Structures are given as structure tokens and as C-alpha cells.
Amino acid sequence: MKNTFVLLLFLFTTLSFSQIKILSWNIENLGKSKSAQEIAFMAQTIKDYDIVALQEVVAGYGGAQAVALLADELNRKGSKWDYVISDPTSSSAYKTERYAFLWKTAQLKKIGRPWLEKKFHLEIDREPFYATFQYQNKSFTVVNFHAITKSKQPETEIKYFKFLPAQYPTLNLIFVGDFNCPQSHTVFNPLRKMGYIPLLINQKTSLKRETKNGQSLASEFDNIWYSKPIQKKNGGVIHFYKSFPSLQEARKISDHIPIWMEFALN
């Protein structure tokens, strides 16, 4: 009986560590406007994940510094983290921004140099940011993206995503970020036909300005798209705003909630 228990414990531990937890978060205007207390709250929110993809890092002074402060705060919580920040995207000056990845070095190894997608930089305002990671001799590439706003028709950018899997046929692509577009939109049909699946369905991820009729979330914008050999084990959202007395206070952190997925690699 004792040997059986030890074996089961070993198998459970092995299975537990054979999965990766990824989180994506559009942290509105991550830069010098964020206080030390707000960055500490962000770190506490994301510390249990293995890799974090951030959108809306300020392109000018303060953005890279805020990511560094966030990484420093994470490093105080028991795990060693590293991070990388993209160059500014190529869109017009008032909309340009950076992306960032942060990851636990004990879990993941960054492979090569991350890059902004240049092939469609004229068609996509904030071209996606790629980074490849290795986990237990298997690799995957996260494509971090922030689409133009809904009023500017983000589907006119997202339609180019159907070309990306063929452009990188050897990479296991995971598309994450703020698409400003619900997964039900027909623009995602080509990805679906290739076998890509959305993590979230009918899940709103942006915050209202104030809670109305008990509802605090506004639109279904953020998601994670994955395909084989990525195997989703779990996933969801983090209702961080419930830690604040009002949405006005919560929106000092962000106007979006984090989304996350736990997955295995076949």
C-alpha cells in the first residue's frame, strides 16, 4: 500500500510539472503612470504562471522600465524570472507600443531572438511579437498581438493571420492577446479550418467603466488560439477587479482582465 501511494505521488508530481501555464494580459499603458503598489499587485496576480505575454507596454520612456520593475517584483516571490521587450511597433506614433514576455527560467528556455512580424507590418498596425521557448526538449512559439480598436475594424488585420502558420511551418504557434474582436467572427474561420481552437468562448474580457446590473465586463476581446500538438488542460480568466472597491479603481491597473491557459506539448 505504501509503495502504491509513493508511485501515485510520483506520477501526480510528474504530470503536474509536465504542463505549462501561460497568461496573456493587456495592461493598459504599462509605463511610468503605474505606481509601485500597482506593479506589486500585477506581480502578485501573475506569479503562479510560467510565461506571461503583455500588450500595451508604453513605447516611449517608462515602458521598458515598468516591465523591468515588474520582473524585479516577480523575482522577490520565490522564482527566477527573465523578460524580453519588443522594439516599438511600426504604427503611427500615438498608437505605437511595445510587447513583452516574462517567464520562469527554471521552467522555460528562450530559443533564439524574439522578433516583430515584418512581412505584414504595412497591413497590421501593431505587428505581432514572436518568441520561441523550449520545455522538456519540446518547443512552442507564442505570437503576442494587440489589434486596432473595434471602431477601426480589427478584422482587416486579423485576416492576415491565416498566412502565418504556413510562413512558419516548423513552429508550434500559439496566438495570444487582445484581438478587439470576438472569436465568433468569421475572420477566424481560416484558422479554425487549420485546426486552431479558441481558449475562450462567449467570455468577455474588457472592463466596463462602472458596474451595471451586476455586470462588470464589456466585450469579448482577448483570447488564446492553439492547435495540435498543443493540448489544453485548463484555462480561464482572472477577475482581478473584484479586489478593488470600484471599477474606477481597478482600471488603474488595466481595462482588461488576464486570460490564462494550462497546456501540454505532445
C-alpha positions, -999 to 999 in steps of 0.1 A, spaced: 0 0 0 28 24 9 47 16 -23 15 22 -43 10 56 -26 46 66 -34 41 56 -70 9 76 -73 25 106 -57 54 104 -82 31 101 -111 10 130 -99 41 152 -94 54 142 -128 22 151 -145 18 183 -126 52 195 -138 46 184 -174 23 212 -181 29 249 -189 8 278 -177 6 308 -200 -11 341 -192 -19 370 -215 -28 405 -203 -34 438 -219 -22 460 -191 -34 494 -202 -5 519 -208 21 499 -188 46 527 -181 56 554 -158 20 561 -148 19 528 -129 28 531 -92 50 507 -73 19 495 -55 1 488 -88 31 469 -102 33 449 -70 -4 440 -75 3 429 -111 32 407 -99 10 390 -72 -16 383 -99 7 367 -124 33 350 -102 19 315 -104 22 313 -142 52 301 -162 51 326 -191 33 359 -194 26 378 -226 19 415 -221 3 440 -245 2 478 -243 37 484 -229 44 521 -235 67 526 -264 84 558 -250 102 564 -217 88 544 -189 75 513 -207 106 492 -206 114 504 -171 79 493 -159 85 458 -173 119 456 -155 102 467 -123 76 440 -127 102 414 -133 121 425 -103 90 423 -82 83 388 -95 119 377 -86 111 386 -50 83 359 -49 103 327 -50 110 321 -86 137 334 -110 121 353 -140 136 367 -172 120 390 -197 122 405 -232 106 436 -246 99 442 -283 110 473 -303 82 498 -308 56 486 -333 56 504 -367 22 520 -364 16 558 -362 33 575 -333 3 579 -310 -6 542 -312 28 525 -313 36 504 -284 58 475 -272 51 439 -263 67 420 -235 73 384 -224 82 373 -189 90 337 -180 103 315 -152 138 304 -162 135 271 -143 106 261 -164 114 275 -198 144 284 -220 141 311 -246 153 299 -280 168 324 -304 159 361 -306 123 372 -304 111 392 -334 83 415 -346 65 402 -377 78 424 -405 61 407 -435 27 423 -428 39 454 -410 21 476 -436 -11 457 -432 -10 453 -394 -6 484 -373 9 468 -343 26 438 -359 27 407 -336 58 398 -315 71 362 -316 91 343 -290 101 307 -290 105 287 -258 118 252 -250 102 230 -224 114 195 -218 131 193 -252 99 205 -270 93 240 -283 65 263 -289 62 299 -302 40 325 -287 26 352 -310 17 382 -289 -8 406 -306 -28 437 -300 -52 446 -328 -65 480 -337 -97 491 -319 -131 477 -328 -142 510 -344 -113 506 -369 -123 471 -379 -96 448 -365 -108 420 -388 -89 439 -416 -57 429 -398 -66 396 -383 -73 382 -418 -36 380 -424 -31 356 -396 -43 328 -419 -9 331 -437 13 328 -405 11 290 -399 24 284 -435 50 311 -431 64 293 -400 56 256 -408 81 242 -383 68 263 -353 40 254 -329 23 287 -329 1 299 -301 -17 332 -308 -24 353 -277 -35 388 -269 -62 414 -274 -79 409 -308 -106 435 -302 -128 410 -319 -149 381 -306 -138 345 -315 -172 340 -332 -162 365 -360 -159 348 -394 -124 363 -398 -112 334 -376 -127 308 -399 -95 301 -418 -76 295 -386 -104 272 -374 -101 252 -407 -64 247 -400 -73 232 -366 -69 262 -343 -92 264 -313 -100 294 -292 -95 291 -254 -124 313 -245 -159 312 -260 -185 338 -250 -162 352 -223 -160 390 -220 -126 403 -210 -127 441 -211 -140 462 -182 -169 485 -182 -164 519 -167 -188 511 -140 -208 480 -129 -243 480 -143 -270 454 -133 -242 434 -117 -222 432 -149 -186 445 -149 -173 431 -182 -180 447 -215 -166 429 -246 -152 395 -258 -118 408 -270 -89 387 -255 -82 351 -264 -57 324 -270 -57 303 -302 -39 270 -303 -37 238 -323 -21 204 -321 4 194 -307 -7 219 -280 -31 202 -257 -52 224 -234 -56 211 -199 -73 240 -183 -79 277 -188 -99 308 -178 -98 344 -167 -88 363 -136 -114 386 -122 -88 409 -106 -112 438 -104 -130 421 -75 -101 430 -53 -110 467 -57 -139 487 -43 -149 500 -77 -141 495 -114 -127 530 -115 -100 519 -90 -95 486 -108 -90 503 -142 -59 520 -128 -44 485 -132 -60 478 -166 -92 479 -185 -88 442 -194 -86 411 -173 -59 385 -177 -66 353 -195 -47 320 -190 -43 285 -203 -25 254 -189 -13 231 -217 9 202 -225 30 195 -256 27 162 -274 
